[in-house]
Amino acid sequence: MDDLLLPLAVEGDSSAYECDELALQFEDYFISVENMLGAGELSVEQVEALYALNDALEGLSGEKHADFWQRDALRSDPRSADVRALAQEAMKLLPPRIEREAANP
């Protein structure tokens, strides 16, 4: 999850990513969130933070927001700051990868 949230959470060089690539990668992970909650791998608070991020990304979909999905938007579009804040909040709630791997060998 760190690999998915970090590019969404950190402001800086986004040249390796298109905005929509980040959202699609997150979406691929997000579909398993409910199962992870049911299995006790995520808490309700963690899932709520991930839903907030997903809802924000879904709210920016469609032709109406096509300008957001350009590479430069990751750095310059004010909506990116909102997405970054939500991703940062989710990252704060999720344990680091090392802790997760130790708990689930």
N, C-alpha and C positions, 0 to 999 in steps of 0.2 A: 504494500500500500504506500510505503514511503516513496517508492519510485513513481507512483502515479500522482501523489499529492504534492511532492516537492516542486515539480515544474509549475504547478498551478499556484503554489504558495509563495514562491520567491520572485521578487521583481529583479529583472536583470536581463542578461542576454538570452533571448528566446529564439535565436537563429536556428536551433536544431528542431524546433517544433512549429507546426501550424496550430493555431488555437483549436481548430476542430479536431485535430489529432489527439490533443490532450483530453478533450471532452469525450471523445469516442473511447479512449483507453479507460477513462474513469467509468464510463457507462458499462463497459465490459466487466469491470470489477463490481460495480454497484448492484448488478442483478443478483449477486450472491449475498447481499447484506442481510436480508431477512433470514436466510438459512444460517448465516453465521450468528445471528442473534439467537435463533432457536437452539443452536448447538452450544451456546454459551461462550462463543469466541468473541463476541462484541456485546457491550452493555447497551442499554436503552439510550443513555446519554451519547454514546459514540454513534449509534445509528441515527439519532436525531441530528447530529452535526453533519453526518454524511448526507442525510436527506436534504438538509438546508443547502448544501453545496449542489446537490443534484437538481433541486428545484431552481436554483439560480441559473444553472447551466441550461436547463430546459426552457426557462423563461427567456433565454437569449437565442432560442432556435428560430428558424424560419427566415424568410426573405426580408422581413421587417428589420432584422438585426444582422444582415449579411456583412455589414461593415465591421462588426465585432469579431468575426471569424477570420480576419486577415492577420498575418504575422505581426505587423506593427501594433495591432491592438493590444497585444500582451504587454507592451511597454507604455503605450500612449493613451489608450481608451480608459476613461475613469471607471467604466464598469469592470475593468480588469482588477482594479483595486478592491472592489467588492468581492469578486471571486477569490482573489488572493486572501482576503481576510477570512472568508469562510473556510478555505483550504487550510489556512494556518490554525484556525480553531479546531478543525478536525484532527490535524496533526498533533496538537497539544493533548488531545484526549486519547489518542491511540498510542499504545506502547511502542517504543522503538523496535525495529526489526530484530535486533539481537535478543531482546526480552521475549518476543513472540516465538522465535526459533528455539530458545531454551525451554519455554513452556510447552512447546509442541514438537518434540524431537522426531 
